[in-house]
Amino acid sequence: MSIVKEFKHVNYLWEDSVAAKLAGDEVALLIYRSNLLGADLRLTNYGGGNTSCKTIEKDPITGGKTEVMWIKGSGGDIGTLKRSGLAGLYVDRLRSLENVYKGIEQEDEMVELFNHCIFDLKSKAPSIDTPLHGFLPFKHIDHLHPDAAISIAAAKDGRKITQELFKGTIGWVDWQKPGFDLGLQLKQCLAENPGIRGIMLGSHGLFTWGDTAYDCYINSLEIIEASAEYLDQNYGKKGPVFGGQHIESLDANGRKRQAAAIAPVLRGFCSSERHMIGHFTDDARVLEFINSKDLDRLAPMGTSCPDHFLRTKISPLVLELEANANLADIDDLKEKLTPAFEAYRHMYKAYYDNCKHENSPAIRDSNPVVVLYPGVGMFTFSKDKQTARVAAEFYTNAINVMKGAEAVSEYTSLPRQEAFDIEYWLLEEAKLSRQPKPKPLSGRIALITGSAGGIGKATAKRFIDEGGVVVINDNDSNRLESARTEFNTQFGKDAFAAVLLDVTDSEKIVNAYNEAALAFGGVDIIVNCAGLSISKPIEDHTEKDWDILYDVLVKGQFLVTQKGLEVMRKQALGGDVINIVSKNALVSGPNNAGYGSAKAAQLHLSRLNAAELGGDGIRVNVVNPDAVISDSKIWESGWAEGRAKAYGVTVAELPAYYAKRTLLNKIILPDDIANACFVLVGGLLNKSTGNVLNVDGGVAMAFVR
């Protein structure tokens, strides 16, 4: 039975009842321990760190017993690790590679040899950390990147502090890029310091171990707890944190207002090479750093831990703007920001040129990943929302490290050449080359009105499937909440944002775009899908009926497009507007004066917008559905009854009636309209605007030409 210990700075999550069910299965206990460690971001970030265990297995070749190391495979995450994410290797074969090791200049060649050590043929590719675990004899090993430990590891006096704090029970190995040589150095450190319970890696992280999964878990927590407590006791002894406060933050509403206003502009700059997705945070730890006197000294230094650095780039861009600056004049704002982004790109190119080797990969995107706005918060930009969010988490960790190191000594970052050798490591390049090809809508942000159901929801799902992110919305809070739950279960939190939206209310429309800016950085695709239907003979139509039809369908389309145009122009990336209209825009029928004429207005408004917005690179196209009954909110009103009456059929007979009157004799579904929307934005029709795409099964009267 484990002894529950009190921890202040880390979470103790071990449950004996859970572990008891896994007893006797060391690999299952490894996964359990790994998931617990990964659940606490104070211990390691998403994708950071590594864990392993060693077991005795039956050799399938000899039938004898052999020692096998199970370790998180390349590119995995310990917080979500499963058995399928492990690599299983013969320990004796792995250690025998020392016999063919030629030296540090050729150590990258050793990675391919790991494959000759594979025991489990279903293994994930072994990671670069494999020899670091393999050359240590312990049954269970953790390699973590806790802020508290890295604060000491990145301090100028880190070795001395480690020795004094842990009284010789924690070894020290100077900074060395992960690889075969570092594994040998860990082996040597242990040989020179028998009985130690862990090793601190300079600027990098922490190695800990134990005879059991629980012993290893507790050992890791205790060392990290001691490190954090040491920092806690020293904050303020040398003076105010980060030299003290230099400026004050805006209040929470002010920060959100400024962030929403500037995010699309920043996204436009950061997307000069390809569309990026943004993330914003005004976390208190971030504000403490960006509002401090030491910001200008520490920010350019960059990070120390390679896991932090790989996701945040060599250094952030710090904006020289007043927190409460007037951001309304976009031309003036861009004029102020252009030199800063140009200077950053020039700095990055100089860094690349000064540090590159003959065989270095080509220079990558020279735009910043991290943008700091003193008094407001931090923006991060990357290929997708998850990567942008994780970059923010890593830079927050880097801030924690700088804070701790400065409190007990003096912060030191990786030398530029060492940083470059990590960023442009050929092994890292090979890992990048193995990533799946980006999907057609990768880096694209869509706001789809009425997307809690019907056509809008189907379109949102299709766009996410194709790599995009979406802002789903509805004017019905219950319907929106149901959609939020469905999207979160199906796609996860990074794929979408959700906001209440009434398309007839300008203030709510602006709020929806602000949410898009805060969640993702802006918007690239607008799909005007919100709608309602009223079917009555002209003598029964009321003025109220007329007004709501034109307010929702025509005014709503106009306002949503108008407000979205402001965001698109801030980005200067072009964009798409798709208006879901109807075959009724072209076909005259009974009992349809209000709805049909409003749809005709939507159609012509689309043409007018296409003619006006082409100069901004914004394409405006129309999809004309007909009779999309499934999950459609308009059928909840009296529309179905009205149309059935107009055609002399029952409501139950409507789907078949609509299908039979088409040339293809097909029922139209929400997914059919979603497919049409994707066709218009998926990349193959980038030179098409002002078009009408019919998705109605073939209604000859609705042919445009």
N, C-alpha and C positions, 0 to 999 in steps of 0.2 A: 504494500500500500504506500502511495506517495505521501509525502508530508507537505501540506499546503503552506506555502511561505507568503509572507506579506511583501508586495512589491508596490512601489510608488510610481516608478517611471516606465514600467512595462506592464503588459497584461499577462497574468497567469491564467491560462485557458485549459490546462490539462484536466481531463476528467477520467478518474480511475475506472468508472463504469464503461466508458467507451474503450479505453485501452485494454481492459480485461477481455473484451470480445475479440481483440486482435492478438492476444497473447500467443506466442509461439510462431507468429508470422512477422519476422523482423522487417520485411519489406513493407507490409501494411502499417507497421508502427512508424517506419520512416516517413511514409506518406502522411500519416496522421500528424506527426511532429512537424513536418514541413508545412502543412496547411495551417497549423496553429501559428507558426512563426510568421508566415506570409500574411496572416490576418491582422498583424500589428505593424503599421507603416513606420513605427519608431524603430523596428528591428531591421526591416529591409523593404525596398520598394518593389513595385510590380516588375517582374522579370529579373530582379536583382538577387544576388546571392546564390548559394548552392548548398545542397544537403546530400548526404550519402550514408550508406550502411554496408557492412561486409557480412556475408553469410557463407556457410559451407553447403555446397550443392553437389549433386551427383553429376560427374562429367559424362556427357552423352557419348563421348568418344571412347574413354577408357573404362567407364563404369565406376571409377574410383571417386574419392572425395576431392573437391577442389574449392578454393576460396574465390568468391565472386564479389565484386563491388557493384552496388546499385547506386546510381547517381543521376541527378536531374539532367536530362538531355539538353542539347543545344537549343537555345531560344525559349526554354520553358519558364514557368513561373511557379515558385514553391507554394504560393497561396492557393493555386488552383491545380496543383500537381496531381496526376493520377498515375497508376501503374504503367499505363501506356506511354507516359512521358519520361520514363526512366531509360537509361542505358545500363546494360549489364555486361561487365567485363571480367575476364580472368585476371586476378590480381598478380599472379606470378608472371604472366606474359607482359602485363603492363610494366611491371618493375624491371623486367628483362630488357626493356627498351633502352635502359641506361647504358647497356653494352654497345648500342649502335649510335648513341647520341654524340654528335660531332661538335657541339658547342652552341653558344647562344645565337650565333649568326645564322645557323641553320635550324633553329628550334621549331620554326613554323612547319618544317617538313615532317616533324614528328606527329603532327595531327593526323595525317593520312594513315600512319602506322597504328593509330588507336583502333582502326577497323580490324586489324589482325588480332586484336585482343578481345573481340566481341564473344561473349558467352551466349547471350540471349539474342537469337536471330531476329526477334521482333523489336530490337532496341531502337530508340531514337538515336540520332547522331550524337556521339560523345562530345561534350563541350570542351572548351579550352581549359576549364578548371579541372579536368579529369586527373592529370598527374598531381595536382595539389592535394587531392584527397588520397590518391593511390599510394603515394610515398609515405603517408602517415599510417601507423599500424592500428589505429583505433577502430572499434567496431562501428561507432556512429560519429559523424563529423558534421558540424555546421560551419558554413562560410557565409557570414552576414555582413550587411552594410548599415549598421545602426549609426544614427547621427551622433550619439554620445561617444561611441568608440572612435568614429572617424574624426571627431573634433580633436581628440587626443592624437590620433595618427597623423592629422594634418597640421598639428602645432609645431612650431619651430623646435620646441623642447619635448617633442612627443616621446622619444625614447626614454628620457630621464623621468618624465611624468609617469610613464608606464611602469618603470622599475620601482619608483617610490610608492605609487598608489597600490600596486599589487604585490609589493615586497618580493619581487623575483619570481612570482608564480605565473607570470605571463611573459612569453618571449617577444622578441622584436625582430622583424626583418624589414630592411629598408625598401623603399619603393622599387618595384620591379614589375614590368609588364607581365600579366598572367601568361603562363605557358610552362613548358617543361622545366626550364631553368628555375623558375620560382618554386616548383614542386621539390626540386633538389635542395633549394635553400631552406624550405620548411623542414625537410628531413634533417638537414645539418643543424638547424636551430634546435630541434628536439634532441638530437644527439649531444649537443653542447649544453643543454639545459634539461637533463632528465627530471621527470616529475612535474613539469609545468602543466598547467591546465588549459593553456591556449596560447595563441600567437597573434600579436598585433602586426598588421601589414602597414608600413608607412604610407600615408595618404590614401589608403585603399579600404581597409576593413578589418575584420576579425575572424580568426579561426578558433573554434572550440570543439570539444569532443567529450565522449563518455563511453562507458562499457555497455550501456543500454540506451534506448531511445529517450527514456525519461531522464537518465543521468545527463545525457547530452543537452536535453532541453533546459533542465535546471541550471546547468553550468553556463549555458549561453545567457539565460536571463540574469543570473547573479552577476556575471561580469559586466553586462550592459547596464544593469541597475547600479552597480558600483561606479561605473564611468559617469552615468547621468547624475548621480548624487554628488560626485566630486565637482562636476560642472556647476550644479545648482548651488553648492556652497561657495563657489568662487565668483559667481555673477556679481558684478558691482564692486569687487575689491580693487580692481585696477582703475575704476572710474565708470561712468555711465556706459551702458550697452551700446556698442557701435558709436561711441563718442558722444552719445546724447542725441536728442531730437533736434533736427534742423528746421523742419517745416511741420505744420499740422495737416492731418488728413481732412478732407471734406467729410461731412456726415454721410451716413450710409446711403441715403437717397441721392445726395450729390455725387458720390462716387459712381453709383449705378448710372446716373444721368450722363456724366462725362464719359464713362466707359462705353455706353451704348452709342454715344455720338461719335467717338473717335475710332471704335473698333473696325468699322468698314473701311475707313481710310487706311488704318494700319494693315488690314488684311490685303488691301489693294497693293500696297508697297511690298508686303511679304510674299505676294503671289506673282511677282514679276516673271518667275520662271515656270511656275505651275500653280494651279489653284490650291490654296491652303485652307484648312479649317482652323478656327480659333477657339481659344478658351480664356476665360477671365476669372481672376480670383482677387478678392481684397481681404484675404486671410490676415488676421492680426499679426502673424509672424512676418508676412511679406511687408505690411505697412510699417512695422517697426524698422525694418531694414531700409526700405526705399525712402523713408522720411528722415534718415539719420545723417549725421555729419560725416560718417565714414563711407557713405555710399560711393562717392566718387573715387575713393581709394581702393575699396574692396571689389566693386563690381567688375572693373576691367581685368582683375587678376584671374577670373575664371574659377572653375571648381577643381577639386583635388581628386575625389573618387572617380575612377574611369566610368563607372556606371552612371554617375551624375553627368559627367562631361559628354558622353556619347549622345545623350538625349537633350542637352541644353546648348551645345556648341561651345566655342572657345570662350565667349563672354556674351553678356546681354547688351542690348541697346537701351540706354537710358535717355528718355525724352527730356529735353530742356524746355518744358512748358509749365506755366503756372497751373496749379491744380484746378483753379476756377477759371481758367482761360476761356474766352469766348470762342467756341468751336463752330459757330454757325456759318462763318464765311469759309467755305470749303477750299476755294482757290487760295486764300491767304494761308489756311492751315497746311495745305499741301506744299506751298512755297516755303513754309517754315520747316517742314519735315523732310523735304527732298534732300537738302545737304546732309542731314543726319544719316539717312539711309545710304546715300552715296558714299559717305565716309566709312560706314560700316562695311559696305561691300568692298571698298578699296582696302580696308584693314584686313578683311578676310582673304582677299586675293594675295596680299603681301605675305600674310601668314603662310598661305599655301606655297607660294613661290620660294619663300625662305627656308621652308622645312621639307619640301618634297624630295623624294628619291627618284632614281632613274626609272624604277618600276612602280611608282605610286599611281593609284587610280586617278582618273581625271578629276579636276576640281568639281565639287558638288555645289548645290545651291548656296549662293553667297549671302543670302538674306538672313537676318537674325531669327532665332527660334523664340527667344525670350525678349520681351519689350517691357521695360519698367517705366511707369508713369508716377513719379512722386506725388503723394497726396491722394492718389486714386487707386492704383493697384498694379497687377501684373497680367500681361497678355502673353500667351504662348501660341505659336502657329506651327502646324505640321500637316502631314498628309491626310490624317483623319482625326476625328474627335478624341478617340482613346489615346492616340500618340500625343496629341496636344495636351490633353489633361495629365497624362503621365509626366510629360516634360515639366508641367507646372509643379507636380508633386516632387519631382527630382530637384528642381531649383529651390523649392521650399526646404528640402533636405540640405541642399548646399548652403542656404542661409543659416540653418541650424548649426551646421558645421563651422561656418565662419564665426558665428556668435560664440560657440563653445571654445574654439581655438583662441579667439581674441580674449576671452575671459581668463584663460589660464596661461596664455603665452602670446604667440603671434601667429596669425594664420599664414600658411604657405600653400600655394596652389601648384599644380603640375607645371614644370617648365614647358615652354611652348613646343619644343621638339618632342618631348615625351607625349604631350597631348596630341600632337599631329600623328605620331606613330600609332596611337590608339585609334584616332578618328579614321585614318586612312590605312589602317592595318589591312593587309591583303586577305587575312582570314575574315575580317569583318566585311570586306567587300564581297567575298565569296558568299557570306551569309545573306547579304543584301540581294545578291544576284539570284538566290534561290527563292526569294519571296515571290508570291503569285503576281502576275501582271495586274496592274490596277484595273478595276472595273470601269465601265463607261462613265459613271457618275461620281467616281472618286473625287473628293475635293469640292463637290457641288452641294449647295444648300438650297432647299426648296421650302417655300411656304405655300401650303395648299389649303385654301379655305374650305370649310365644311368637311374636314377630313376625319371626323369621328365616325363616319359611316359611309356606306354606299360607294359611289364613284371616287370620292375624295380619299376614303380610307384605302381602297384598292390601289389608287395611284400612289399614295404615300408608301405603302408596302412594296410596290414595284420599284419605286425609286431607291428605297433602302436596299432591296435585293441587288440593285445595280450599283451599289457603292455609295450612294448619296446619304445625306442626313436631312431630316425633315422637321418642320414645325407644324405639328398637328393642332387643330383648333376646332371649336364649335361654339355656338351660343347657348348650348344646353350643357350645364355643368355635369349632370349625371351621365349623359352620353359621352362627354369628354373624359370623365374619370374612368368609365368602362374601357374606352379606347386606350387610355394611358396604361392601364393594367395589362391589356392585351399586347400592346407594343413592347412594354417592358419585359414581359415574359418571352415574347417571340424574338426580340432583337437586342434587348439590353439598353441600359440608360444612355449610352453614348450615341445611339442612332437617332434620337429624336428629342424634341422639347415639346411641351404642351401648354397651351394658353387659351383662355376664354376669349372669344372674338365675335363681336357683332359687326358685320361688314357695313352697317349703316351708320356706325359711330366712329368718327375720325379719331377721337382720342384713343379708343380701344384698338384701332388699326395701328396707330403709332406705337402703342404699347406692345403689340404683337411683334412689330419689327424691332423694337428695342430688345425684346426677349430673344429674337433671332440673333441680334448682334452680340448680346451677352453670352448666349449659349454657343454660337458657332462663328461669330465674326461678321455676319452680314446675310445676304441672300443673293442667289443666282437665278433661281427659277420661281416664278409666281404662277400658281394654277388657281384661277378664279373658278371655283366649283360650287360655292355655297349657293343654294337656291331654294325656291319653293314654287308651288304650282297652284293655280286656281282655275277651275274650268266651270264656266257659267255662261248661259245665254246673255247676250249683251244687255237685255232689259233687266237681268238680275244682278249684273255687276254693280258693285257699290264703289263709291269714290275711295273708300278705305281699301278695298281690294286692289284697285288700280295703284294707289300710292305705295302699298307694301310690295307689290310686284316690281314696280320701277325702282323703289328704294333698295331692295335687296339685289335685284338682278342687274340693273343698269348703274345706279348710283354706287352700289357696292363694288361692282367691277371697276368703275372709274376711280373710286377712292383708294381701293387696295392697290391698283396699278400706279396711281399718282404717288402715294406714299412709298411704295416699293421703288419707284424710279429714283427717289432721293437717295436711297441706300445704294442702288446700283451705280449711280453717278459718283458717289463717294469712293466706291471700289475701282471704278473705271476698268471693269473686267468684262463689260458687255452683260448679256443675260438673256433670259427667255421669259416670255409671258404666254401662257396658254389659257385660253378662255373656253370653258366648257359651255357651249351654247345649246343648240337643239336643231333638229330637222324642222321644228316649228318656226324657225327664223326664216325659212324659205317656202314653207308649205302652208297654204291657207286651209283652214278647217273650221268646223262649227264650234261654237261655245268656247272660243279661244282668243277673244279680242285682246284682253289684257296680257296674258302670258305670251301669246304669239308675237304681239307687237313689241313687248319688252325684249324678247329673244332676238327679234330683228334689229332692235337698237343695240343690243350687245354685239351682234355680228358686225354692224357697220362701225361701231366704236372700235372694234378690234382692227378693222382696216385703217381707220384714222390713226390709231396708235402706231400701227406698223409703219405707216407713211412718215410719222413724226419722229420715231425713236431709232430708226435705222442708223442715223449718224452717231448714236451712242453704242452701236453694236448690239442693240437690244432687238431681238426678233419677237414678233407677236403673231401667234397662230391660233387657229380655232379648231376644236374638235366638236363635231356635231353628232351627238348620240340620238337615239330614239328608243323610247319604251324600255329604259333600264329600271326594272321593277325591283330586283333583288336588293334588299337592305337600303332602299332609298327612302329618305325621310319625306320626300314630297308625296309619297303614297300613303302617308299616315293621315293626310288631310282628306278633303273630299274630292281630290283630283281623280282618283281611280273611279269613284262613283260617277263623276262628271263625264269622264271619257267613255266609260261603259255606256252611259245613257246616250251620249252623242253618237256612238257607233251601233247602238241597238243590241248590245251583248251584255252578259253578266260580268261582274268584276272577276269572277273565277275564270271566265273565258278570255280575259284581256291578253295574257301572255301569248296564248295560241293565236289569237286574232292578230296581234301585232306581228308575230312571226310569219303568218300566212300571207300577209300583204306585202312582204319583202321579196325581192328578187331571189334571195338566197334561202328563204324560208328558215331563218335562224332567229332564236331568242338572243337578245343582247344582254350581256352580263357586265357588272362593274369592271371585271378584269379586262374585258375587251377595250374599254375606254382607257384603262390604265396603260395597256399595251400601246395604244395610239399616242398617248402623252409621252411615253418613253421614246417612241420612234422619233418624235419631234425634237427631243433634247439629247438623244443618245450619241450624237456625234456624226451621224451620216447625213443629216439635213441642215448642217450649220449655215448653209447659204440660202436657206428658204425662210421667207417671212411673208405675212399677209395671206397665208393659205388657209383653206378650209378642208379638213379631213373628215369625211363622213364615216361614221361607224354605226350604221343603222340597218345592216342586213341587205341594203340595197332598196332605197325608196326613190323611184325614178323622178318623182315630183320634186325631190330635194337635191337633184343634181345641180351643182353650181353653174356648170356650163353645158 
